[in-house]
Amino acid sequence: GIIEYNEPVFDFGTVKEGDIVNHAFSFKNTGTEPVILSQVAASCGCTTPDYTKTPILPGQSGEIKVSFNSAGQVGVQQKIVTVTSNAENSVTTVQIKGTVESK
């Protein structure tokens, strides 16, 4: 299988410190074998990913939901979520970025 993201980078713009930013990255399996996500890890504890746990069949889509808590994260932010799977591109990344203003 092959993971292909619609939009691998999400820019949330500017938020106030303490706001929670939620975003779902959707991807499609453009290969010929089912794709199973084995691990989805964020670059920081402030970012919590959730993801499709079932096999994604060829031509089907899955998603990675990312929740970023901006408390204590003032300034320009760039959080990377690393996705490990059995796809041909076995390690892929999605990114959430933007600016957090102090309250």
NORMOTA-V994250 format. One record per residue. RES is the residue in one letter. PHI is phi in degrees with one decimal (NA if undefined). NEAR is the number of other C-alpha atoms within 12 Angstrom. Layout:
res->RES phi->PHI near->NEAR
res->RES phi->PHI near->NEAR
//
This chain:
res->G phi->NA near->27
res->I phi->-135.9 near->31
res->I phi->-90.6 near->41
res->E phi->-129.2 near->31
res->Y phi->-85.2 near->25
res->N phi->-66.4 near->19
res->E phi->-151.5 near->20
res->P phi->-75.2 near->28
res->V phi->-122.9 near->23
res->F phi->-115.7 near->29
res->D phi->-100.8 near->23
res->F phi->-86.9 near->26
res->G phi->76.1 near->17
res->T phi->-118.4 near->22
res->V phi->-127.6 near->27
res->K phi->-86.2 near->23
res->E phi->-56.3 near->23
res->G phi->101.9 near->19
res->D phi->-68.7 near->23
res->I phi->-105.0 near->22
res->V phi->-104.8 near->32
res->N phi->-114.9 near->24
res->H phi->-151.2 near->28
res->A phi->-110.8 near->28
res->F phi->-90.1 near->32
res->S phi->-102.5 near->26
res->F phi->-140.1 near->33
res->K phi->-121.9 near->29
res->N phi->-87.2 near->31
res->T phi->-94.9 near->24
res->G phi->-93.2 near->22
res->T phi->-110.7 near->17
res->E phi->-116.8 near->19
res->P phi->-62.5 near->25
res->V phi->-110.1 near->34
res->I phi->-122.0 near->32
res->L phi->-80.5 near->34
res->S phi->-98.2 near->21
res->Q phi->-153.0 near->22
res->V phi->-132.1 near->29
res->A phi->-124.8 near->29
res->A phi->-93.0 near->27
res->S phi->-77.1 near->22
res->C phi->-155.7 near->22
res->G phi->-65.7 near->19
res->C phi->-76.2 near->27
res->T phi->-114.9 near->31
res->T phi->-115.1 near->28
res->P phi->-94.5 near->34
res->D phi->-131.4 near->26
res->Y phi->-155.5 near->31
res->T phi->-65.0 near->28
res->K phi->-93.3 near->19
res->T phi->-85.5 near->16
res->P phi->-60.1 near->24
res->I phi->-98.9 near->31
res->L phi->-73.9 near->24
res->P phi->-52.5 near->22
res->G phi->85.5 near->20
res->Q phi->-91.3 near->25
res->S phi->-117.3 near->29
res->G phi->-134.4 near->31
res->E phi->-147.1 near->32
res->I phi->-122.1 near->38
res->K phi->-94.4 near->29
res->V phi->-119.4 near->39
res->S phi->-119.5 near->30
res->F phi->-113.9 near->38
res->N phi->-95.7 near->27
res->S phi->-85.2 near->35
res->A phi->-60.3 near->22
res->G phi->74.3 near->19
res->Q phi->-120.2 near->28
res->V phi->-74.4 near->21
res->G phi->111.6 near->20
res->V phi->-76.9 near->21
res->Q phi->-115.4 near->31
res->Q phi->-147.6 near->27
res->K phi->-110.5 near->34
res->I phi->-109.2 near->28
res->V phi->-112.3 near->36
res->T phi->-97.8 near->29
res->V phi->-112.8 near->37
res->T phi->-108.1 near->25
res->S phi->-150.9 near->29
res->N phi->-91.3 near->23
res->A phi->-70.5 near->28
res->E phi->-60.4 near->21
res->N phi->-91.5 near->22
res->S phi->-67.9 near->21
res->V phi->-121.6 near->22
res->T phi->-126.2 near->28
res->T phi->-133.4 near->29
res->V phi->-121.9 near->36
res->Q phi->-138.9 near->34
res->I phi->-119.3 near->39
res->K phi->-144.2 near->30
res->G phi->161.2 near->25
res->T phi->-124.1 near->23
res->V phi->-109.8 near->28
res->E phi->-94.4 near->20
res->S phi->-67.3 near->17
res->K phi->-62.2 near->15
//
